[in-house]
Amino acid sequence: MAVLPPKKRRELGDFLRAHRARLSPASLGLPTFGRRRTPGLRREEVAQACGMSPTWYTWLEQGRDIAASPPALSALARALQLTPAERAYLFELADRRDPSLSARAGINCQVGATERSRTA
């Protein structure tokens, strides 16, 4: 797996941080206790929501020299409640192919083949 250049890793970290900040604990069904020093979710909450370790998520956000797999990026997109355009940008930043696009393409091909067989 190729590792991203430093500039792309920083952009990925900034993107993750910005989207983490816009969500509230209530948006993930988490209870809110006390005052928070910064807006949005804590890193640990995002990590828990997408099934990864808080350390690994922190390293991603910090732009460390690690590579995220497509399943990890998919889990992040779900946890951060990204729109389809934001999800596409996340995968672009990480220089990975979105597995949901290939699944959708397969469905479209099957539908097209069924339509062609009906008209033939």
N, CA and C of each residue as an Amber inpcrd file, in Angstrom:
protein
   360
   0.8380000  -1.1770000   0.0000000   0.0000000   0.0000000   0.0000000
   0.8870000   1.2460000   0.0000000   0.6960000   2.1240000  -0.9580000
   1.4900000   3.3420000  -1.0360000   1.0490000   4.3230000   0.0460000
   2.0250000   5.0010000   0.6160000   1.7420000   5.9850000   1.6520000
   1.5990000   7.3500000   0.9870000   0.6880000   8.1480000   1.4900000
   0.3980000   9.4580000   0.9120000   1.5260000  10.4470000   1.1640000
   1.6830000  11.4240000   0.2620000   2.6390000  12.5010000   0.5200000
   2.1720000  13.3470000   1.7100000   3.0870000  14.0290000   2.3820000
   2.7310000  14.8010000   3.5910000   1.5800000  15.7910000   3.3840000
   1.5390000  16.4730000   2.2500000   0.4730000  17.4580000   2.0150000
  -0.8990000  16.7830000   1.9950000  -1.0140000  15.6340000   1.3230000
  -2.2880000  14.9080000   1.2530000  -2.6840000  14.3870000   2.6280000
  -1.6990000  13.9270000   3.4200000  -2.0020000  13.4310000   4.7610000
  -2.5420000  14.5580000   5.6340000  -1.9720000  15.7580000   5.5040000
  -2.4760000  16.9270000   6.2580000  -3.8950000  17.2590000   5.8330000
  -4.1560000  17.2410000   4.5190000  -5.5050000  17.5420000   4.0140000
  -6.5160000  16.5200000   4.5250000  -6.1350000  15.2510000   4.5460000
  -7.0110000  14.2040000   5.0650000  -7.2980000  14.4450000   6.5420000
  -6.2690000  14.7750000   7.3100000  -6.4500000  15.0650000   8.7280000
  -7.3540000  16.2610000   8.9590000  -7.1500000  17.3110000   8.1830000
  -7.9980000  18.5100000   8.3080000  -9.4530000  18.1900000   7.9830000
  -9.6640000  17.3800000   6.9560000 -11.0100000  16.9810000   6.5510000
 -11.6880000  16.1980000   7.6780000 -10.9860000  15.2150000   8.2240000
 -11.5490000  14.4100000   9.3080000 -11.8660000  15.2770000  10.5290000
 -10.9570000  16.1660000  10.8800000 -11.1420000  17.0370000  12.0400000
 -12.3570000  17.9490000  11.8540000 -12.4990000  18.5200000  10.6750000
 -13.6130000  19.4310000  10.4070000 -14.9540000  18.6980000  10.4940000
 -15.0010000  17.4910000   9.9710000 -16.2650000  16.7470000   9.9970000
 -16.5610000  16.1760000  11.3820000 -15.5370000  15.8790000  12.1360000
 -15.7410000  15.4390000  13.5220000 -16.3080000  16.5880000  14.3470000
 -15.8450000  17.8020000  14.0990000 -16.2750000  18.9740000  14.8590000
 -17.7300000  19.3440000  14.5950000 -18.2520000  18.9900000  13.4430000
 -19.6250000  19.4050000  13.1210000 -20.6880000  18.4650000  13.6960000
 -20.2870000  17.3100000  14.2170000 -21.2460000  16.3580000  14.7790000
 -21.3380000  16.4940000  16.2970000 -22.5130000  16.2420000  16.8150000
 -22.7010000  16.2420000  18.2670000 -22.7720000  14.7980000  18.7560000
 -22.5000000  14.5680000  20.0280000 -22.6430000  13.2070000  20.5530000
 -24.0550000  12.6650000  20.3380000 -25.0500000  13.5200000  20.4400000
 -26.4350000  13.0940000  20.2480000 -26.6650000  12.5440000  18.8310000
 -25.9220000  13.0470000  17.8400000 -26.0920000  12.5690000  16.4690000
 -25.6910000  11.1020000  16.3200000 -24.8560000  10.6070000  17.2410000
 -24.4780000   9.1940000  17.2380000 -25.2100000   8.4080000  18.3140000
 -26.1410000   9.0830000  18.9910000 -26.8840000   8.4240000  20.0510000
 -26.0960000   8.2770000  21.3430000 -25.0810000   9.1160000  21.5150000
 -24.2550000   9.0660000  22.7240000 -24.7650000  10.0600000  23.7540000
 -24.6740000   9.7230000  25.0220000 -25.0780000  10.6750000  26.0550000
 -24.0680000  11.8200000  26.1540000 -24.5330000  12.9680000  26.5810000
 -23.6600000  14.1250000  26.7550000 -23.4590000  14.3770000  28.2410000
 -22.2290000  14.3590000  28.6680000 -21.9050000  14.5990000  30.0710000
 -21.0120000  15.8220000  30.1790000 -21.4630000  16.8010000  30.9100000
 -20.6260000  17.9690000  31.1960000 -20.2960000  18.8180000  29.9910000
 -19.4050000  19.7200000  30.2270000 -18.9760000  20.6830000  29.2120000
 -17.8360000  20.1080000  28.3800000 -17.8180000  20.4500000  27.1140000
 -16.7460000  20.0290000  26.2140000 -15.8680000  21.2290000  25.8930000
 -14.5730000  20.9910000  25.8220000 -13.6460000  22.0820000  25.5190000
 -13.6930000  22.4890000  24.0570000 -14.0060000  21.5490000  23.1860000
 -14.1030000  21.8480000  21.7600000 -15.4410000  21.3300000  21.2310000
 -15.9290000  21.9170000  20.1460000 -17.2130000  21.4600000  19.5990000
 -17.0780000  20.0930000  18.9330000 -18.1650000  19.3940000  18.8710000
 -18.1990000  18.1410000  18.1330000 -17.8520000  16.9220000  18.9590000
 -17.5510000  15.8640000  18.2300000 -17.2280000  14.5870000  18.8510000
 -15.7760000  14.5410000  19.3000000 -15.5070000  13.7180000  20.2740000
 -14.1290000  13.4310000  20.6690000 -13.5690000  12.3900000  19.7020000
 -12.2570000  12.3570000  19.5750000 -11.6290000  11.3590000  18.7030000
 -12.0260000   9.9440000  19.1110000 -12.0710000   9.7150000  20.4070000
 -12.4100000   8.3780000  20.9110000 -13.8180000   7.9700000  20.4960000
 -14.7230000   8.9390000  20.4400000 -16.1040000   8.6490000  20.0500000
 -16.1890000   8.2630000  18.5770000 -15.4310000   8.9690000  17.7380000
 -15.4020000   8.6340000  16.3070000 -14.7890000   7.2520000  16.1270000
 -13.6790000   7.0000000  16.8050000 -13.0060000   5.7010000  16.6930000
 -13.9390000   4.5680000  17.1100000 -14.6460000   4.7630000  18.2020000
 -15.5750000   3.7360000  18.6790000 -16.7010000   3.5210000  17.6700000
 -17.2120000   4.6050000  17.1020000 -18.3260000   4.5070000  16.1560000
 -17.9430000   3.7660000  14.8830000 -16.6620000   3.8200000  14.5100000
 -16.2780000   3.1320000  13.2690000 -15.4270000   1.8880000  13.5200000
 -15.2730000   1.5050000  14.7750000 -14.6210000   0.2410000  15.0800000
 -13.1230000   0.2150000  14.8950000 -12.4690000   1.3290000  15.1370000
 -11.0050000   1.3440000  15.0620000 -10.4530000   1.8490000  16.3860000
  -9.1790000   1.6790000  16.5790000  -8.5850000   2.1230000  17.8390000
  -8.4830000   3.6460000  17.8500000  -8.6330000   4.2490000  19.0290000
  -8.4770000   5.7060000  19.1250000  -7.0900000   6.1680000  18.6780000
  -6.0820000   5.3690000  18.9420000  -4.7090000   5.7310000  18.5340000
  -4.6050000   5.8060000  17.0240000  -5.1440000   4.8070000  16.3440000
  -5.0430000   4.7740000  14.8800000  -5.8230000   5.9350000  14.2710000
  -7.0250000   6.2130000  14.7990000  -7.7960000   7.3500000  14.2800000
  -7.0250000   8.6520000  14.5150000  -6.4320000   8.7980000  15.7010000
  -5.6490000   9.9940000  16.0180000  -4.5020000  10.1570000  15.0340000
  -3.8240000   9.0680000  14.7320000  -2.7200000   9.1380000  13.7670000
  -3.2090000   9.5800000  12.3940000  -4.3690000   9.0790000  11.9780000
  -4.9320000   9.5250000  10.6880000  -5.1750000  11.0320000  10.7100000
  -5.7940000  11.4900000  11.7740000  -6.1310000  12.9090000  11.8840000
  -4.8800000  13.7800000  11.9920000  -3.8360000  13.2430000  12.5860000
  -2.5840000  13.9860000  12.7280000  -1.7270000  13.9500000  11.4610000
  -2.1480000  13.1720000  10.4740000  -1.3920000  13.0970000   9.2230000
  -0.1410000  12.2490000   9.3340000  -0.1630000  11.2700000  10.2220000
   1.0000000  10.3900000  10.3610000   1.1630000   9.5150000   9.1220000
   2.3180000   8.8950000   9.0220000   2.7000000   8.1030000   7.8580000
   2.0640000   6.7120000   7.9110000   0.7290000   6.6600000   7.8000000
  -0.0140000   5.3980000   7.7720000  -0.9910000   5.4480000   6.6060000
  -1.4970000   4.3000000   6.2210000  -2.4360000   4.2290000   5.0990000
  -3.7530000   3.6180000   5.5730000  -4.8490000   4.2260000   5.1800000
  -6.1760000   3.7320000   5.5500000  -6.7100000   2.8120000   4.4570000
  -7.2720000   1.7010000   4.8630000  -7.8600000   0.7610000   3.9080000
  -9.2480000   1.2490000   3.4830000  -9.7510000   0.7910000   2.3390000
 -11.1110000   1.1630000   1.9360000 -12.1800000   0.8050000   2.9750000
 -12.1200000  -0.3770000   3.6270000 -13.1330000  -0.6440000   4.6630000
 -13.0540000   0.3410000   5.8400000 -11.8450000   0.7430000   6.2190000
 -11.6960000   1.7210000   7.3040000 -12.2670000   3.0710000   6.8900000
 -12.0250000   3.4720000   5.6460000 -12.5650000   4.7400000   5.1510000
 -14.0900000   4.6900000   5.0610000 -14.6290000   3.5430000   4.6610000
 -16.0910000   3.3870000   4.6110000 -16.6960000   3.5370000   5.9990000
 -16.0470000   2.9370000   6.9930000 -16.5280000   3.0480000   8.3730000
 -16.4510000   4.4920000   8.8590000 -15.3930000   5.1940000   8.5060000
 -15.2770000   6.6120000   8.8750000 -16.3750000   7.4380000   8.2200000
 -16.6350000   7.1770000   6.9460000 -17.6810000   7.9220000   6.2300000
 -19.0350000   7.7330000   6.9020000 -19.3300000   6.5020000   7.3250000
 -20.5970000   6.2420000   8.0220000 -20.6300000   6.9490000   9.3740000
 -19.5620000   6.8240000  10.1400000 -19.5230000   7.4230000  11.4800000
 -19.6180000   8.9440000  11.4180000 -18.9840000   9.5480000  10.4190000
 -19.0000000  11.0050000  10.2910000 -20.2170000  11.5040000   9.5070000
 -21.0720000  10.5690000   9.0860000 -22.3110000  10.8890000   8.3780000
 -22.0550000  11.7710000   7.1500000 -21.1020000  11.3260000   6.3320000
 -20.7220000  12.0950000   5.1490000 -21.7550000  11.9510000   4.0360000
 -21.9240000  13.0170000   3.2750000 -22.7600000  12.9760000   2.0820000
 -22.0180000  12.1650000   1.0160000 -22.6890000  11.7500000  -0.0540000
 -21.9720000  11.0270000  -1.1190000 -20.7860000  11.8200000  -1.6870000
 -20.9410000  13.1240000  -1.8450000 -19.8390000  13.9410000  -2.3620000
 -18.6820000  14.0010000  -1.3640000 -18.9960000  14.1300000  -0.0840000
 -17.9530000  14.1640000   0.9460000 -17.2520000  12.8100000   1.0340000
 -18.0320000  11.7370000   0.9040000 -17.4460000  10.3930000   0.9270000
 -16.4760000  10.2280000  -0.2450000 -16.8750000  10.6720000  -1.4240000
 -16.0000000  10.5890000  -2.5990000 -14.7170000  11.3790000  -2.3740000
 -14.8470000  12.5460000  -1.7640000 -13.6640000  13.3670000  -1.4920000
 -12.7570000  12.6860000  -0.4630000 -13.3390000  12.0540000   0.5560000
 -12.5500000  11.3200000   1.5460000 -11.6970000  10.2530000   0.8600000
 -12.3120000   9.4770000  -0.0230000 -11.5740000   8.4280000  -0.7330000
 -10.5310000   9.0280000  -1.6720000 -10.8510000  10.1670000  -2.2680000
  -9.8830000  10.8360000  -3.1410000  -8.6730000  11.3030000  -2.3290000
  -8.9270000  11.9140000  -1.1710000  -7.8240000  12.3620000  -0.3160000
  -6.9250000  11.2080000   0.1070000  -7.5390000  10.0660000   0.4030000
  -6.7890000   8.8970000   0.8670000  -6.1980000   8.0920000  -0.2950000
  -6.4790000   8.5170000  -1.5200000  -5.9780000   7.8460000  -2.7190000
  -6.3950000   6.3700000  -2.7430000  -7.6780000   6.1480000  -2.4520000
  -8.2530000   4.8020000  -2.4370000  -9.5200000   4.7810000  -3.2780000
  -9.8850000   3.5890000  -3.7360000 -11.1180000   3.4100000  -4.5070000
 -12.2380000   3.0480000  -3.5410000 -13.3670000   3.7240000  -3.7010000
 -14.5250000   3.4900000  -2.8440000 -15.1860000   2.1670000  -3.2450000
 -15.2340000   1.1840000  -2.3320000 -15.8390000  -0.1070000  -2.6890000
 -17.3320000  -0.0110000  -2.9970000 -18.0210000   1.0040000  -2.4710000
 -19.4520000   1.1240000  -2.7590000 -19.6850000   1.5360000  -4.2150000
 -18.7230000   2.1930000  -4.8300000 -18.8810000   2.5700000  -6.2380000
 -18.8220000   1.3500000  -7.1380000 -17.9120000   0.4240000  -6.8620000
 -17.8230000  -0.7720000  -7.6940000 -19.0410000  -1.6620000  -7.4730000
 -19.5780000  -1.6810000  -6.2580000 -20.7910000  -2.4620000  -5.9930000
 -21.9700000  -1.8700000  -6.7630000 -22.0810000  -0.5240000  -6.7530000
 -23.1620000   0.1300000  -7.4940000 -22.9990000  -0.0790000  -8.9880000
 -21.7590000  -0.0430000  -9.4760000 -21.5170000  -0.2490000 -10.9020000
 -21.9410000  -1.6520000 -11.3100000 -21.6760000  -2.6320000 -10.4540000
 -22.0990000  -4.0100000 -10.7400000 -23.6000000  -4.1200000 -10.8170000
 -24.2940000  -3.4330000  -9.9330000 -25.7610000  -3.4490000  -9.9470000
 -26.2700000  -2.7990000 -11.2250000 -25.6860000  -1.6630000 -11.6110000
 -26.1110000  -0.9810000 -12.8350000 -25.8740000  -1.8560000 -14.0570000
 -24.7550000  -2.5800000 -14.0870000 -24.4710000  -3.4650000 -15.2250000
 -25.4900000  -4.5860000 -15.2840000 -25.8490000  -5.1500000 -14.1380000
 -26.8280000  -6.2320000 -14.1140000 -28.1890000  -5.7380000 -14.5780000
 -28.5760000  -4.5520000 -14.1410000 -29.8590000  -3.9900000 -14.5560000
 -29.8510000  -3.7470000 -16.0510000 -28.7680000  -3.2080000 -16.5780000
 -28.6690000  -2.9600000 -18.0080000 -28.7460000  -4.2330000 -18.8170000
 -28.0980000  -5.3110000 -18.3410000 -28.1370000  -6.5880000 -19.0410000
 -29.5510000  -7.1650000 -19.0190000 -30.2620000  -7.0080000 -17.9170000
 -31.6280000  -7.5010000 -17.8250000 -32.5330000  -6.7390000 -18.7930000
 -32.3410000  -5.4330000 -18.8540000 -33.1410000  -4.6180000 -19.7810000
 -32.8760000  -4.9990000 -21.2190000 -31.6040000  -5.2590000 -21.5620000
 -31.2720000  -5.6340000 -22.9360000 -31.8710000  -6.9870000 -23.2830000
 -31.8880000  -7.9310000 -22.3330000 -32.4240000  -9.2660000 -22.6300000
 -33.9400000  -9.2080000 -22.8180000 -34.6050000  -8.2780000 -22.1530000
 -36.0540000  -8.1610000 -22.2950000 -36.4470000  -7.5940000 -23.6600000
 -35.6110000  -6.7040000 -24.1830000 -35.9350000  -6.0610000 -25.4600000
 -35.4710000  -6.8850000 -26.6400000 -34.6330000  -7.8590000 -26.4280000
 -34.0830000  -8.6490000 -27.5350000 -35.0550000  -9.7200000 -28.0130000
